[in-house]
Amino acid sequence: MKMKRFVEASLLSILLADTFTTGQSECCFLQVNTCDDRYSSITRNSFILNGLEAKLNECAGKAMDIAYIYQSMQYFFRRDDIAFMGLSKAFRNAFYNEIVLTLAIRDYVDTRGGCVTFPDITAPPECHWCQVDAIQRSLDETIGLCDCLNEAAVIANAAEDFGALEFLSVWAAERVDTAKGLSYFLKGALLSQARSSNQWIFNVLRDWNVAIFANMITPATTKPDPLPLSS
């Protein structure tokens, strides 16, 4: 008998949890007794009315745009005539992280009873990237996304929505880690640029490459001596 009641109670708790996470109207009826205080009907309503839902939609759109910029950079630096594999891997990881963030925002907003709408994704601004420009662009985009998450955190704090604050802090911290990782490559890219103090080295290498290439394609000016005829 006790086991039967335990199973019934377990099934009921699962059903209630499923009803809540679907974001359907039944959840509002069950929330008083089954939902955490931070997911009360007041919090759910303020989530939509105080602008947090709209701000999270904006952040999700930014993350999608940035993801496709990262993907463009990833494939460019993977080309066999470019072959910066470490940088390509860094942009691949950054692309994946932004996609995960977008999906997390979608699921979170849906769980809170809101709606996520994604505008048309803009095409990447470039198809060919130099290291410095690509890394600097990625840092600027990451900072812009952090600003969006911080603005959402301000709205959540004003509404005393501590669940949203926790959610936002996790993803903002991850964006900071992404920026730190890309900064490592920026230092190397800047050091590899030609400067006035070492330009002569690049000139020598350029002239040497030109000379080698010229010798490879210049046809021979003299014909080899013919082989002697056998007697």
C-alpha positions in Angstrom: 0.0 0.0 0.0 2.8 2.4 0.9 4.6 1.5 -2.3 1.4 2.2 -4.3 1.0 5.7 -2.7 4.7 6.4 -3.3 4.3 5.6 -7.0 1.2 7.7 -7.3 2.9 10.6 -5.6 5.9 10.3 -7.9 3.7 10.2 -11.0 1.8 13.2 -9.8 4.9 15.2 -9.2 6.2 14.3 -12.7 2.9 15.4 -14.3 2.9 18.7 -12.4 6.5 19.4 -13.4 5.8 18.6 -17.0 2.7 20.8 -17.0 4.8 23.7 -15.6 7.7 23.4 -18.0 5.4 23.4 -21.0 4.4 26.9 -20.2 0.7 26.1 -20.9 -2.1 27.9 -19.1 -2.7 25.0 -16.7 0.5 26.0 -15.0 -1.0 29.2 -13.6 -3.6 27.1 -11.8 -1.0 24.8 -10.3 1.7 27.4 -9.5 0.5 28.4 -6.0 1.4 25.0 -4.6 3.9 23.4 -7.0 6.2 26.2 -8.3 9.1 28.0 -6.7 8.4 31.5 -5.5 10.6 33.0 -8.2 8.3 31.4 -10.7 5.1 32.7 -9.2 2.4 34.2 -11.5 3.6 37.7 -10.6 7.1 36.9 -11.7 5.9 35.3 -14.9 3.7 38.3 -15.7 6.4 40.8 -14.9 8.9 38.9 -17.0 6.8 39.8 -20.0 5.5 43.2 -19.0 8.8 44.7 -17.7 10.6 44.3 -21.0 12.9 41.5 -20.0 11.4 39.1 -22.6 12.0 41.7 -25.3 15.6 42.3 -24.2 16.3 38.5 -24.1 15.0 38.3 -27.6 17.4 41.0 -28.6 20.3 39.2 -27.0 19.3 35.9 -28.7 19.3 37.7 -32.1 22.7 39.2 -31.4 24.1 35.7 -30.5 22.8 34.2 -33.7 24.4 37.0 -35.9 27.7 36.6 -34.0 27.6 32.8 -34.4 27.4 33.1 -38.2 30.3 35.6 -38.2 32.3 33.2 -36.2 31.4 30.4 -38.6 32.6 32.5 -41.5 35.9 33.1 -39.7 36.3 29.4 -38.8 36.0 28.2 -42.4 38.3 31.0 -43.7 41.2 30.2 -41.4 40.7 26.4 -42.1 41.5 26.9 -45.8 44.6 25.0 -46.9 46.2 28.2 -48.2 45.6 30.0 -44.8 45.9 27.1 -42.4 45.7 28.9 -39.0 44.2 25.8 -37.4 44.4 27.0 -33.8 42.5 30.2 -34.6 40.0 28.2 -36.7 39.4 25.9 -33.8 38.9 29.0 -31.4 36.3 30.4 -33.8 34.6 27.0 -34.1 34.3 26.8 -30.3 33.0 30.4 -30.2 30.4 29.6 -32.9 29.2 26.6 -30.9 29.0 28.7 -27.7 26.8 31.3 -29.3 24.4 28.7 -30.8 24.2 27.1 -27.3 23.4 30.5 -25.8 20.7 31.2 -28.3 19.0 27.8 -27.6 19.3 28.4 -23.8 17.6 31.8 -24.1 14.9 30.2 -26.3 14.3 27.4 -23.8 14.4 29.8 -20.8 12.0 32.3 -22.3 9.6 29.5 -23.3 9.8 28.0 -19.8 8.9 31.4 -18.3 5.8 31.5 -20.6 7.3 34.1 -23.0 7.9 33.9 -26.7 11.2 34.0 -28.7 11.2 35.4 -32.2 14.3 35.4 -34.3 14.7 38.0 -37.0 16.4 37.3 -40.3 20.1 36.5 -39.7 22.4 39.0 -41.4 25.1 37.7 -43.6 28.7 37.9 -42.3 30.2 41.3 -43.3 33.4 39.7 -44.8 34.4 36.5 -46.6 38.1 37.1 -46.3 39.7 38.0 -43.0 43.1 38.9 -41.7 43.9 37.7 -38.2 43.9 41.1 -36.5 40.7 42.3 -38.1 38.9 39.0 -37.4 39.9 38.8 -33.7 39.2 42.5 -33.1 35.8 42.1 -34.7 35.0 39.1 -32.6 36.0 41.0 -29.4 33.8 43.9 -30.4 30.9 41.6 -31.0 31.4 39.8 -27.7 31.5 43.0 -25.8 28.3 44.1 -27.5 26.6 40.8 -26.5 27.8 41.3 -22.9 26.3 44.8 -22.9 23.0 43.3 -24.0 23.1 40.6 -21.2 24.0 43.3 -18.7 21.1 45.5 -19.7 18.8 42.5 -19.3 20.3 41.9 -15.8 19.5 45.5 -14.9 15.9 44.9 -15.9 15.8 41.6 -13.9 17.3 43.3 -10.9 14.8 46.1 -10.9 12.0 43.5 -11.0 13.7 41.5 -8.3 13.7 38.5 -10.7 16.6 36.6 -9.1 16.1 33.5 -11.3 16.7 35.6 -14.4 19.7 37.2 -12.7 21.3 33.8 -12.1 20.6 32.7 -15.7 22.2 35.9 -17.1 25.2 35.8 -14.9 26.2 32.4 -16.1 26.1 33.3 -19.8 27.8 36.7 -19.3 30.7 35.0 -17.5 31.0 32.5 -20.4 31.2 35.4 -22.9 34.1 36.9 -20.8 35.9 33.6 -21.1 35.4 33.7 -24.8 36.9 37.2 -25.0 39.9 36.1 -23.0 40.6 33.2 -25.2 40.5 35.3 -28.4 42.7 37.9 -26.8 45.5 35.3 -26.7 45.4 35.0 -30.5 45.2 38.8 -30.9 48.6 39.2 -29.2 50.2 36.8 -31.6 48.6 38.3 -34.6 49.8 41.8 -33.7 53.4 40.5 -33.1 53.4 38.9 -36.5 52.5 42.1 -38.3 55.3 43.9 -40.2 56.6 47.0 -38.4 59.2 49.6 -39.5 61.8 48.0 -37.2 61.6 44.6 -38.8 60.3 45.5 -42.3 63.6 44.6 -43.8 63.2 41.0 -42.8 59.9 40.8 -44.6 61.5 42.5 -47.7 64.3 40.0 -47.7 61.9 37.1 -47.5 59.7 38.6 -50.2 62.7 39.0 -52.6 63.9 35.5 -51.8 60.5 34.0 -52.5 60.2 36.0 -55.8 63.7 34.8 -56.9 63.0 31.2 -56.1 59.6 31.4 -57.9 61.3 33.1 -60.9 63.9 30.3 -61.2 61.2 27.7 -61.0 59.2 29.1 -64.0 62.0 30.6 -66.2 62.8 28.2 -69.1 66.4 27.2 -69.6 68.2 29.6 -72.0 70.8 27.1 -73.2 70.1 23.7 -74.7 72.0 20.7 -73.2 74.7 19.2 -75.3 73.5 16.4 -77.5 74.4 12.9 -76.6 77.3 11.5 -78.7 76.2 9.1 -81.4 77.4 5.6 -80.9 79.8 4.4 -83.5 
